[in-house]
Amino acid sequence: MVVDLHLIYRCLDLCNLAGSLGITRKAMSKFKPYERSQLKIGAQKGFSLIELLIVVAVILVVAAIAIPNYIQSKMRANEASAVHTVRDISTAELFYSSTYGINYSTTLVQLSGSGINPDPNNAGLIDSIVASGVKQGYAFVYTPVTADASGHTITYTLTADPTNAGVTGQRHFYSDQTCVIRSNISTAAGPSDVPL
C-alpha cells in the first residue's frame, strides 16, 4: 500500500491537535499505526529488468517453436496448391482436346483467356496467373513433346518446381497427357517417379 506523505503529516497534525484537546492515549490507540513496509516513499513505477528479461525469454521460446512450424505449414500449403494446379491444367488439356478436336494446346496461354468467346487460342479454361507459369512459390513449365502433321500437340509434359527449394516447397511434380501426377522430393520429377 502506498501512502502519501501529505496524509502522514495531516495525521501527525491531528495527533498534536488531539493532545492539545485532551484526548487520551487510550482513545488514540484504537487507530492502527502505519507499518514501516506500508510507507513507500517514491514508489517505483514500471517493470524491473529481471521481469523484462523473463518476458523477452518467453517470447523467444514461443518464436523458436512457432516459426519453423509456420514455415513447414506454408511449404505444405504451397505443395498442395501446386498439385491442385497441375491437376487443373491436366483437366483443362483434356477439355481443350475434346472441345476443339486438335489434341492439346501448345502453350499455357492458349488455355487461359477471358472465356467470353472461347477459341483454340483463348480457351478460358485456366486463369491468367496459372498461364503466367508462376503461382504460390511454384514454377509451372508446359512443354509440347510430339506433334501431328498439322502441328497440333499429341503429347506434352508439365512440371511444377519450387521457385526456392526448401523455402517455398520441397517436392517437385510432373504430369503428362496421362494425367497421372508424379512427385520427387530432391530433383525435378519425371515419368518414372512415384505417382501421388
N, C-alpha and C positions, 0 to 999 in steps of 0.2 A: 504494500500500500504506500503510495507516495503522498507525503504531507507537505503542504505549502508552509514556508517559514512565516509568512504573514499570519497564518492561522495559529501557529505556536505562540507568536508574540501577543496576539489578542488573548489567547488563553492565559498567558502569564500576566497580562494586564488585568484580566478578570480575577485571577487569584489574588493579586495585590489589592484590588478593589474589594474582594470578599473579606480579606483580612482586615482591611480598614473599616469594613462594615460590621465586623464582629462575628462573621460566620466561622464556626469551629472547624478544626481539622477533621473531626469525625464526619461532618457533613461533606467536606471536600474529598474524603477518602472513597466516597461512593463513585467518583469519576475514575475510570481506569487510566493510569498513566500510559503514555506512549512508550512502546519499547524502542530500543535503540535501532533494531533492524527495520522498524517501520519508518524511521526518519531518514529517507533517502534524499539527500540534498543533491541537486543536479543529476537526476536520474538519467541513465543512458537511453538514447533512442536509436533504433535500428538493430542490425544484427551483428554478432561478433564475427571475427574472422573464421573461427572454427565452424560456426554454423554455416557460413557461406561456402567454405571448403567442402563440407558434407553435402550440401545441395549440389554443388558442381560435380562431386564424385558420383552421386546418384544419377545425375543427368548423363554423365559419360558412360556409366554402366548400361543404362537403358539404350543409349545411342549405339553402343558396341553390339548390343543384341539385336536391335531393330533394323539398323541399316543393311547388314548383309541379308537379312530375311527379305527386306524390301527389294533389294537388287535381284535376288533369286526369283521373287514373285513377278517382278517386271519382265525378267527374261522369259519365264514360263508363259506369261501373257502374250509376249511378242511371238513366241514359238506357236502358240495356239492360233494366233491371228494369221501367221504365215501358212499354217496347214489349211485353215479355212479359206484363205485367198487362193492357194494352189487348187483346192477343190472347186472354188468358184470359177477359176479360169478354165479348168478342165471341163466343167459342165457347160460353160459358155462356148467352148470349142465344139462340143458335141451338138449343141443347139445351133451354132453357126453352120456346121456341116449339114445338118438335116434341113435347115431352113433354106440355105442358098444352093445346096447341091454341088458345091465346088470344093469339097473336103474342108480343110482347116484354113484359118486366117494366116497371113504371112507375118503380121505384127500384132502386138497387143493393142495398138492404136486402132486397128480395124475393128476390134471387139468393143471398143468404147464408143462414145458419141452421145448425142442427146437422146436418141431413140425415137424422136418425133417422126422422122421419115427414114426408117432404117433401110440400109442397103449394105452390100458387102464391105464397103469402106467406112461405114458409120452404123454399126450394128446396134449399139446401145445396150450391150449385154453386161459390160463391166463399167465401173466408174473411172473417171479420169485419173484418180490417184493411183489405182492399180495399173492403169495403162502407162503411167509415167515410169513404172518399174521399181519404185521405192515406196514401202509402206511400213510403218511402225518398226523401224530398225532392221528391215529385211529388204534385200535387193532381189527382184524377180527378173530372170532372163529367159525370154522365149526365143527359141531357135528352130526355124523350119529345117528339117533334115533332108527329106526327099520330096520331089515334086513330080506331078504327072507331065504329060507332053504340053499341056496348056499353061503350065507354070503354077498350078494350084498345089498347095502343100498337102502331102499324103501322110507324112509322119513329122512329129515335132518333139522337142524336149523342152521341159520347163524346170528351171532350178530356182530355188529360194535359199539365199545365203545371208547370214547376219552381216550387216554393214560393219559391225565392230565385234568380232567373235569374242565371247566371254563377257561382253557388256550388254549388247542388245539381244543376244541369243547364243546358244551353243550348238544346236543341231542344224544340219543342212538338209534340205528337202529336194526331192526330184519327182517329176511325173512326166508322162508322155501320153500318146494317143490312147493307151490302155486305161488311163485314168487311175492307175494304181500309184499311190503316194508312197515314196520310199524315203528313209532318213539315214543319215550318218552323223555321228557325234563329233568326229575330228576333222574330216575333209569334205569337200564337195560331194554330194550324194550322186549316185548314178543308177543305171538299170539293174545292177547286181546287188544293190543294198537291200536291207531288210524292209519289207513293206510295213506300213503302220497298221 
